[in-house]
Amino acid sequence: STGNLCFESASVALRPRKETSVVLRVLRWCGLVLALMMATGWGPQSLMTKSIAGFIWTKLAFSVGVIVPLGAMVLAVFLRYGCLEFVGTLMRPIMHPLYKLPGRAALDNLTSWIGSYAVGLYMTRSLLTDGRYSRREAFIIATCFSTVSIGFVGVVADTLELLHLFPLVFGTYFLAVYVLGIVMVRLWPVTFVPAEYVAEPRPEVAEEGPLLKIAYRRAIERATSAPAPHRVAAGGLVDGLLLAAPILGTIVAVGTGAVWLTENTPLFEWLGMPLVPVLSLLGLPDPQLLAPATLAGITEMYVPVLLVKEAALEGRFFIAVLSVSQLVFFSSVGPMMIEMFDDVPIRFRDLVGVFVIRTVFLVPLLAAVTHILAWAGAFAS
């Protein structure tokens, strides 16, 4: 039996997992208290600002509390009607040798690009509990391919007055994610994650023959056994709500702390000081502005963008691409990964390590791309 995807019932995405840690329980309760403060406007004035309470409430909480359930509903229909089999069969020859992933992971990537990393993580979690991803595969997808959406890259470009360069910003971002992915899957912490399953394994099976024909046949076979679309959609919606509810508290708590830390302390100015000579050596303009922004993205990926609005064009381009390519930030995606993948597990130290390693590779890579584009006249007004 090929089994059923977790979207077919409202409980499978939340199959019994190990007991929630004390830290996560505390964060959930802290998040609940903070959410009540933000909803009522009662609380410390340093938190009740537009840049903190407004940002957490309208952007982060909305993206999880609303987008995840709605995205889960749509995604359930796509997956249950053969999209996973079709894309997985076509993309396996690329995804497996380069990224050590099944072809179906390409659909996961696409979900993040065109929708939201939150919906992409929901899909990864669902396929993990269904035995279609191993622990290591889920770790790779979550930390290397849960990307910022195309739409938000546009917001970043607009903030830094780079909309006229949007194709270059997005193209560089796209290449950075997939080139760096080839490297990251072969380094710590990925290599330390066991290639085991949390459910009965249902690995992708390679099949000889014309790929398009095989993909079409598998998709049709899957779709013909599907229940009515409204039942699938309803199950996906409930799954999304059940999954989003416990995560919201953690995101509000960690996100508030991360953004407050950036706004009210000189922490990243201090941490960025050693990077000033490095960025100068790489020939980037305004290294004093760029250095804090290079590391501030670990709190929230939009923070570096706000720090370099006065930098030269080349510096703004560099930070625009770097901030969205680092992928790991603790205002939302970090706590989401820790909560959703506690049985992989994805730990705080792993995420910090991934952020640092990605940054170490991205800084010289993006500096080189910036210089090449400047040499080619791409930044000429």
N, C-alpha and C positions, 0 to 999 in steps of 0.2 A: 504494500500500500504506500502511495506517495504521501499520505497524511494530509492534514489541513493546516494552512497557515494560521497563525495566532489571531488573525483578524476575524475569524469566523465566530468567535465567542468573545464576550466582554471581559473574560477573566484570564485568558492565556498570556497576555502580555505581562501580567503580574503574577505569574506562577510563583509558588512559595520560594523565597530566597532566604539567605541567612539573615539572622536578626540584625536590624538596623543598629549601627554603632551609636554609642553614647554621644559622640561629637555631632553626628548628623541629627540626632533627636534634639539636641540643644539648639542647633542652628535652625531647625524647623520652628521651634517655639520662639526663638528670637525673631525669626522672619515674620511670624504671625503678629508679634507685638509691634514690630516696625511697620507692617502693612496697615494695622489698625491706626497707628499714629499718622501715617501718610494719608489714609482715607479720611481721617477726621481733622487733620491739620494741627493736631495736638502733639507737641514733642519739642526736642531741642531745635532751636532756630538754625543751627549749623547743619541739621539734616533736612529741615523743611524747605530747602531751596529748590528752585526749578532745575538746577543742574544735578541735584542728588535725588530728592523725592520725586520730582517731575520725571526725571530720566528713568529711575527705577520703576516707577508706577506705569508710565505710558509706554516705554520701550521694552524693558526686560520682562515685566510681569505680563504684559499684553502678548508678547511673542510666544510665551509658554502657555499661558492660560487660555488663549484664544486660537492662536495659529496651530499649536500642536493638535488639539482635538479636531479642528476643521481639516487640517492636513492629513491626519490619520484617517478620517472618513474618506477622503478622495483617494488616498494611497491604498486603502484596503481594496477598493474596487479595481484599481489598476493591477494590483498584485494578484488578486484572486481570479482575474480574467486573463492571465497568461503573459502579462507584461514582463514579469520577472524571468520567466523561462525564455522569452524571445530575446531580451537584451542580454541575459546571461550567456546564452549559447553563442551569440554573435561576438561578444566581447571577451570570452574566455582566452582566446589566443593572444590577447594583449595583456589583460589583467593578471593572468597567472604567472607568466615568466618575468614580467617587470615588477609587479607589486606583491607577488605571492598571495593573490586573492582570487576567489572564484569570479567568473564573468559577471555574475549577478551583482557584484559590488559596484559595477559601473552605474547601475540604476540608483543605488544609494548616493553615489557622487552627484548624479544629475539632480536628485531631489534637493540636495543642499544648494546647488548652483542656482536653480530656477525657483526654489521655494524658500527654505530656511534650514539652517543647521539644526534647529530644534526638531523639525520634521525628519530630517535625515537621521538624527540620533534615535528618534522613535523607531524608524524603520530598521536600523541596525539592531536595536534592542529586541525588536519583534522577531527578526530572523535568527538572532542568537538563541532566544528561548525556543525557537522552532527547530533547532538543530541544523540550521542551514549555514551558520557561521561557527567556527571554533572560537575559543577565547582570544587567541592571537589575532585572528582575522577581524574580530570585532574591535580589538584594541587598535589595529592598524587603521581601520576605517574611521573610528572615532577621533583619533589623534592626528591623522594625516590627511583626511579627506572630508571632514565636516567643515565645509568652507562657508565663508560669508557669501551671501547671495549676490547675483549680478546687480539687483536693484540697490543694495546697500553700497556696493562699490561706486555706483553712480552718485549716491549721497556723499561719499567721501570725496570723490572728484569735484563735485559741486562746491563743497565746503572749502576746498583748497584752490578753487578757481582753475580746475584742470579739466572741465567738461570738454573743451576742444581737443583734449588729448585722451579722452576716454578709451578709444580703441587701443591705444598704447598702454594705458594703465591696466585695463582688463587683460589684454594679451600677455603682458609681462607677469601679472598675477597668476594667470592660468598656467603659463609655462613654469613659473616658480614652484607652484604646488605639485605639478606632476614630475618635474625634474628632481625636486628635493624628495619626493615620495620614493623614488627609486633608491635613494641613499638611506632614508630613515628606516625603511623596513628591514634593513640589514644591520642596524645598530641597536645598542641598548637605548631604551628599555624594551623595545619590541621583541628582541631575541630572548629575553628572559620570561616572556609570557608563554605559558604552556599551550601547545597546539591541541587542546582538549575541548570537548563539547560539554555544555551544561544540560543537554537533552539528547535524545536518540539522534545520532549523526545522520544527516541527509546531505552528504557532500554532492557537489556538482559532478556529473559523469561526462567524460569526454566521449564523443561519438564521431566515427569516421564518416565523411560524406560532405555534400554541399551544405555549408553553414546556414544559409538563408532557408533552405528547405527544412533542415532539422529544426531550426528555431521556430519556423511557422508551425510545424507539426506539433512540437511540444506545447506551444502557446494554445493551439486549438484543443489539444487533449486536456489541458488545464482548465480552459474556459468552459468546456462542455460539462464538467462536473461541478461547476460553481452554483451556489444557491442564487436566489433572486438578488438583484443589485441592491434593493433597499435593505435587505437583511444584512448584506455584507457591509454596507455603508453605516448602518446603525451600530453594528458590532465595532467597527473601527472608531466611530465617534465616542462610544462609551469607553473603549480601551484608552483612547487619547485623554479623556477626562480623568480616568483612574490613574493614569501614569503622570499626568501633569500636576494633579493636586498635591501630592507630597513633595514634589520638587520645588514648587513655588516658594515655600518658606525658606528653603536653603538659598535659593537664588536671591531673594530679597535681602537676607541677612548678609551673605558674602558680598553681593553686589554693592550694597550700601557701604560696607566697610572698605571695599576696594576703592570706590569712587571718592569717599571721604578722605582716605589716606592720600590720594593723589592731589586733591584740592587743598588740603590743609596742612600738609607737611612737605618739607624739602627732600623727602626720601629719594625721589628719582633724580633730583639734581645731584645729590651726593653719589648715588650709584652710577650716574652717567658720566661723572668726572673722568674716570679712567678711559672712557671711550672717546673723549675729545681729541686726543692725539691720534687715535686710530682712524677716526673719520677724517681728520686733517691729512693724514698720510694717504688715505684713499682718494683725496682730492675733492671731497664733497664740500659745498659751501655752507657757511653758518654752522660749523660743528658744535658750537655752544648751545644752539637751539636744537639741533638734531640729536645730540647725545642723550638727554633725558627722555626724548620721545622714543628712542630706540628700545628702551626698557619699559616705559610706562604702559605699553600695550598689554602687559601681563595682567593689569587690573581690568581694563576695558579697552577694546580695540579702537574705540573712537577718541580716546584721550590723546594719543599721539598726534592725531589730526589737529586737535585744538591747540596743541603746543607749538605748531610750526606754521601757523597761518601767515606769519610775517617773514618767513624764510624765502630765499631765492627760489625760482621756479624749479631748478634741478633738485634742490633739497626737498621741496614739497612733493615732487614726483617720487623721490626715493622713499619718503616716509609714507606716502599714500599706499604704495605697493607693499612696503614692509609691514605696515600695520595690519593689513588684511591677510597677509601671507603667514604671519606667525601662528594664527589659528587658535592658540590656547589663550584664553583670558578668563579671569576669575569673577567677573561680574555676572556671567551666566553660564557659558559653555563648560567651564571648569566644574562647578558644583553639579551641573547636569550630568556630566560624565561620571563623577564620583558616585552620585546617587543611583543612576540608571545601570551602571556596570559594576556594582559592588561584588558580583560573583565572577568577574574576569580575573582580578580586580583592576580598576584604574585608581591609583592612589595619588594623593597630593604631590608626593615627591616625583612620581612619574611625569606628571603634567609640568612641573617646574623644569624637570630635565628635558622634556620635549621642547618647551619654550626656549630654553637656553641653547640647545643644539640647533634648532631651526634658526635662531637669530645668528649664531656663529656662522652658519653657512650662507644665510640670506644677505648679511651685510656686505661681504665682498662681491657676491654674485650680483646683487642689485646695484651696487656702486659701479660695477663694470658695465651693466646694461645702461645705466644712466649716462655714463661717459660715451658709450657707443651712440646712443640716441642724440646726445648733444653734438657729437662730431658729425653725425648725419644731418644735422640741422633741424631735428624734430622739435626743438624748443625755441626755434627762432620765431619772433613775433611777426 
